[in-house]
């Protein structure tokens, strides 16, 4: 039989990483919109004010550069 030799496995070092935000349809749309905006413009996801009897929805806000 042939003797097989393997190099020792080296696991990559993970530094302090921020958890990735959950992918939601609104975040995906915000990313697509951000890609087509001119440089300096940005897209924000804004949580709506919780109103009595209203539904809890979020909206996209496009912010012009300063």
Secondary structure as UniProt FT lines:
FT   HELIX           25..36
FT   TURN            39..40
FT   STRAND          42..47
FT   TURN            52..53
FT   STRAND          58..63
//
